[in-house]
Amino acid sequence: MIKQKGFTLIELVVVIVILGILAVTAAPKFLNLQGDARKASLQGLKGAIDGAAGITYGRAAVDGVESVSSSTTTKGGVPVAFGFPEATSAALGKVVAGLNEDWKVVSSSTSSISYSYKSNNKDDKCIVTYTEASSVSSPATTKVTLGPDCAGE
């Protein structure tokens, strides 16, 4: 009698069932990768703006203009208010590489500016808002607002 080697039908079905169970439990974690990437890019922009604002403040302190309210520029040509970059796309574009190429301005006022994804065609609910310094004791702040589109929902 010849002995055949291989898997029985029952063994194959059991393996397929086990793989199905693993897929059902692991799939939700992998389906939200786009939302996680959106959140991470917003946090990355916030970090870039915060870092650039800190460096600009250091340059303004060296130049001696960290206590001047506005209409002052550092030797690097960055318009500053109390040593931090002004809330304009021109000022932030000088200190944050790629800001004007990769992000779009969704709202702007005299003291703050908000950015969102340039490729987003939906309502802009995932934004990073930079608020310039209002006094020597009130430094510039950056805030991330996560809307429902950020989570991929």
C-alpha positions as CSV (number, residue, x, y, z in Angstrom):
1,M,0.0,0.0,0.0
2,I,1.3,3.5,-0.9
3,K,1.3,6.1,1.8
4,Q,0.3,9.6,0.6
5,K,1.6,12.7,2.4
6,G,-0.4,15.8,2.7
7,F,-3.2,17.6,4.6
8,T,-6.6,16.3,5.0
9,L,-9.7,18.4,4.2
10,I,-10.5,18.9,7.8
11,E,-7.0,20.2,8.6
12,L,-7.3,22.8,5.8
13,V,-10.7,23.9,6.9
14,V,-9.4,24.4,10.5
15,V,-6.5,26.5,9.3
16,I,-8.8,28.7,7.1
17,V,-11.2,29.2,10.1
18,I,-8.3,30.2,12.3
19,L,-7.0,32.7,9.7
20,G,-10.5,34.1,9.3
21,I,-10.7,34.7,13.1
22,L,-7.4,36.4,13.1
23,A,-8.3,38.6,10.2
24,V,-11.6,39.7,11.8
25,T,-9.8,40.7,15.0
26,A,-6.9,42.4,13.4
27,A,-8.6,44.2,10.5
28,P,-10.1,47.1,12.4
29,K,-6.7,48.2,13.6
30,F,-5.3,48.3,10.1
31,L,-8.3,50.0,8.5
32,N,-7.8,53.3,10.4
33,L,-4.2,53.9,9.2
34,Q,-5.3,56.9,7.0
35,G,-6.9,58.6,10.0
36,D,-3.7,58.0,12.1
37,A,-1.6,59.4,9.3
38,R,-3.8,62.5,9.1
39,K,-3.5,63.1,12.9
40,A,0.3,62.6,12.8
41,S,0.7,65.1,9.9
42,L,-1.2,67.7,11.9
43,Q,0.8,67.1,15.0
44,G,4.0,67.2,12.8
45,L,2.9,70.7,11.4
46,K,2.2,71.9,15.0
47,G,5.7,70.7,16.0
48,A,7.3,72.4,13.0
49,I,5.6,75.7,13.7
50,D,6.4,75.5,17.5
51,G,10.1,74.7,16.7
52,A,10.3,77.5,14.1
53,A,8.7,80.0,16.5
54,G,11.2,79.1,19.2
55,I,14.2,79.5,16.9
56,T,12.8,82.8,15.6
57,Y,12.4,84.0,19.2
58,G,16.0,83.1,19.8
59,R,17.1,85.0,16.8
60,A,14.9,88.0,17.8
61,A,16.5,87.9,21.3
62,V,19.9,88.0,19.7
63,D,18.8,90.9,17.5
64,G,17.3,92.7,20.5
65,V,13.7,92.9,19.1
66,E,12.0,90.3,21.4
67,S,10.0,93.0,23.3
68,V,8.9,95.0,20.3
69,S,5.2,94.6,19.5
70,S,5.1,94.5,15.7
71,S,6.3,95.9,12.4
72,T,9.8,94.6,13.2
73,T,11.9,92.1,11.4
74,T,14.8,90.0,12.5
75,K,18.1,90.2,10.6
76,G,16.8,87.0,8.8
77,G,13.9,89.0,7.4
78,V,11.2,87.4,9.4
79,P,8.4,89.8,10.6
80,V,8.0,89.3,14.4
81,A,5.7,90.3,17.2
82,F,7.3,90.1,20.6
83,G,10.0,88.0,19.1
84,F,7.7,85.3,17.6
85,P,6.7,85.1,13.9
86,E,3.7,87.2,13.0
87,A,0.5,85.2,12.1
88,T,0.9,85.6,8.3
89,S,1.5,83.1,5.7
90,A,4.6,85.1,4.6
91,A,6.2,85.1,8.0
92,L,5.5,81.5,8.8
93,G,6.4,80.5,5.2
94,K,9.9,81.9,5.8
95,V,10.5,79.8,8.9
96,V,8.6,76.6,8.2
97,A,10.0,74.8,5.1
98,G,7.3,73.6,2.7
99,L,4.4,75.3,4.6
100,N,2.9,77.2,1.6
101,E,3.5,74.3,-0.8
102,D,1.9,71.5,1.2
103,W,-0.7,73.3,3.3
104,K,-3.5,75.9,2.6
105,V,-4.7,78.8,4.7
106,V,-8.3,78.2,5.7
107,S,-8.8,81.3,7.9
108,S,-6.7,84.3,8.9
109,S,-7.1,87.3,11.2
110,T,-4.8,89.9,12.5
111,S,-3.5,87.7,15.3
112,S,-4.0,84.1,14.1
113,I,-3.8,81.9,11.0
114,S,-5.2,78.4,10.4
115,Y,-3.9,75.7,8.0
116,S,-5.4,72.6,6.6
117,Y,-4.5,69.9,4.1
118,K,-4.0,71.3,0.7
119,S,-5.4,68.2,-1.0
120,N,-8.6,68.2,1.2
121,N,-11.7,68.9,-0.9
122,K,-14.1,68.5,2.1
123,D,-14.9,70.9,4.8
124,D,-11.7,72.0,6.5
125,K,-12.2,70.6,10.0
126,C,-8.7,69.3,10.6
127,I,-6.7,72.4,11.2
128,V,-3.6,73.8,12.9
129,T,-4.0,77.3,14.3
130,Y,-1.1,79.5,15.1
131,T,-1.8,82.5,17.3
132,E,1.0,85.2,17.5
133,A,2.3,86.6,20.8
134,S,0.1,89.3,22.2
135,S,2.6,90.6,24.8
136,V,6.0,89.9,26.2
137,S,4.5,87.6,28.9
138,S,2.1,85.9,26.4
139,P,4.0,83.8,23.9
140,A,2.8,82.5,20.6
141,T,0.7,79.3,20.7
142,T,-0.2,76.6,18.2
143,K,-3.3,74.4,18.5
144,V,-4.5,71.4,16.6
145,T,-8.3,70.9,16.0
146,L,-9.2,67.3,15.0
147,G,-12.5,67.1,13.1
148,P,-14.3,64.0,12.0
149,D,-12.5,63.9,8.7
150,C,-9.1,63.6,10.5
151,A,-10.1,60.2,11.9
152,G,-11.1,58.9,8.5
153,E,-14.7,58.6,9.6
